[in-house]
Amino acid sequence: MAKFLDPMIVRSPAYPEVLSRLKEGQSFLDVGCFMGYDLRQLIFDGAPSKNLHAADIVNHWELGYQLFNDREKFHIDYVESDILSPGDGLLQLRGKIDIISVTHVLHQWNLETQLAAAIHLSLLTKGSGSLIIGFQAGGLTTKVGEVTGTKYRAELQTPESWKRM
């Protein structure tokens, strides 16, 4: 219960590299940041907050301040924006990000939309040497399914199909 409150970034095999690069001054964007728990974990582990950025399609930032009671000390550049239709805040970050974390976002869409999102994410990076990490739902086989109670269709990928994408 309440697994959404657990920082996911610490589970990434790339976490030590991410933290090291952030301590060296590289930039970081958390896409689908929710309340910012991964960002709070990075700061707790020693990453400076000045190069940390956050984006989500729905603003839960106020809830994060209330839950963690840290409004006075948690200062991150937050942008409410859709990765598929980036607003000015995300467009200003284009070509400026070293590391992107995108967790529990991409698997919600069909393959075509996942590819569009991946292109938008890559445009935010500085290019060669940049890192995109995260966790998505997946399976042993690629499959398409309807999201219960909606007309929405999601596509789960395998590790191999993510690499091909």
C-alpha positions in Angstrom: 0.0 0.0 0.0 1.2 3.5 -0.8 4.0 2.2 -2.9 3.7 5.4 -5.0 5.4 7.2 -2.0 8.5 5.1 -2.2 11.4 6.7 -4.1 11.9 4.5 -7.2 15.1 6.1 -8.4 17.2 4.4 -5.7 16.2 1.0 -7.3 17.8 1.9 -10.6 21.1 0.2 -11.4 22.1 3.7 -12.7 21.5 5.4 -9.4 25.1 5.6 -8.2 26.1 7.1 -11.6 23.2 9.5 -11.6 24.0 10.8 -8.1 27.7 11.1 -9.0 26.9 13.1 -12.1 24.5 15.4 -10.3 27.1 16.1 -7.6 29.4 17.2 -10.5 26.8 19.7 -11.5 24.9 17.9 -14.3 21.2 18.6 -14.9 18.3 16.3 -14.1 14.7 16.2 -15.1 12.1 14.0 -13.4 9.2 13.5 -15.9 6.0 12.3 -14.2 7.4 13.5 -10.9 4.1 13.3 -9.0 5.0 14.9 -5.6 8.7 14.9 -6.1 9.7 12.0 -3.8 12.6 10.9 -6.2 13.9 14.5 -6.2 13.7 14.7 -2.4 15.7 11.4 -2.3 18.4 12.8 -4.6 18.7 15.9 -2.4 18.8 13.8 0.8 21.6 11.7 -0.8 23.7 14.9 -1.6 22.6 16.1 -5.0 22.5 19.9 -5.2 19.0 21.1 -6.0 20.0 24.0 -8.3 20.1 21.7 -11.4 17.1 19.6 -10.6 13.9 20.0 -12.7 10.5 18.4 -12.5 7.6 18.0 -14.8 4.1 16.4 -14.6 0.9 16.7 -16.5 -1.0 17.2 -13.2 0.3 19.4 -10.4 0.6 17.5 -7.1 3.4 19.8 -5.9 1.3 21.4 -3.2 0.4 17.9 -1.8 4.1 17.1 -1.7 4.8 20.2 0.3 2.0 19.3 2.7 3.1 15.7 3.0 6.8 16.4 3.5 6.4 19.7 5.3 9.3 21.2 3.4 8.1 24.2 1.5 10.8 26.4 3.0 13.7 24.1 1.9 12.6 22.2 -1.1 13.1 24.4 -4.1 12.9 22.7 -7.5 12.1 24.1 -10.9 8.7 22.6 -11.4 6.8 22.7 -14.8 3.2 21.5 -15.3 3.3 20.2 -18.8 2.5 17.3 -21.1 5.5 15.6 -22.5 3.5 14.8 -25.7 2.6 18.5 -26.2 5.3 20.4 -24.3 4.5 23.9 -23.1 6.9 26.8 -22.7 8.4 25.5 -19.5 9.5 22.2 -21.1 10.5 23.8 -24.3 12.9 26.0 -22.4 14.7 22.9 -21.2 15.2 21.5 -24.8 18.8 20.4 -25.3 19.8 21.3 -21.7 19.2 18.1 -19.7 21.9 15.6 -18.9 19.8 13.0 -17.1 16.0 12.3 -17.4 14.1 10.0 -15.2 10.7 8.9 -16.4 8.9 6.4 -14.2 5.3 4.9 -14.5 4.6 7.0 -17.6 5.4 5.5 -20.9 3.6 2.1 -20.4 0.3 4.0 -20.3 0.2 4.5 -24.0 0.2 2.5 -27.3 3.4 2.0 -29.2 3.0 5.0 -31.5 2.5 7.4 -28.5 5.4 5.8 -26.6 7.6 6.5 -29.6 6.4 10.1 -29.8 7.1 10.5 -26.0 10.6 9.0 -26.4 11.4 11.5 -29.2 10.2 14.4 -27.1 12.3 13.1 -24.2 15.4 12.8 -26.3 15.0 16.4 -27.6 15.3 17.6 -24.0 18.7 16.0 -23.6 22.1 17.4 -24.5 22.6 14.4 -26.8 25.6 12.1 -26.7 26.4 11.0 -23.1 22.9 11.9 -21.8 21.0 9.3 -19.8 17.3 8.4 -19.7 16.3 6.1 -16.9 13.1 4.9 -15.3 10.7 2.1 -14.6 7.7 1.1 -16.7 5.2 -1.7 -16.5 6.1 -4.5 -18.8 6.0 -8.2 -19.4 7.6 -11.3 -20.9 5.7 -10.6 -24.1 4.6 -7.4 -25.7 0.9 -7.0 -25.3 -1.9 -4.4 -25.8 -4.7 -4.1 -23.4 -7.6 -1.9 -22.5 -7.3 0.1 -19.3 -10.2 -1.0 -17.1 -13.2 1.3 -17.2 -11.9 3.4 -20.1 -11.6 3.3 -23.9 -7.9 3.7 -23.4 -5.4 1.2 -24.7 -2.0 0.7 -23.3 0.9 -1.4 -24.6 3.3 -3.2 -22.4 6.8 -3.8 -23.7 9.5 -6.4 -23.0 13.1 -5.3 -22.2 14.0 -6.2 -25.8 11.2 -4.2 -27.3 12.2 -1.2 -25.2 15.7 -1.4 -26.5 14.4 -1.6 -30.1 12.2 1.4 -29.5 
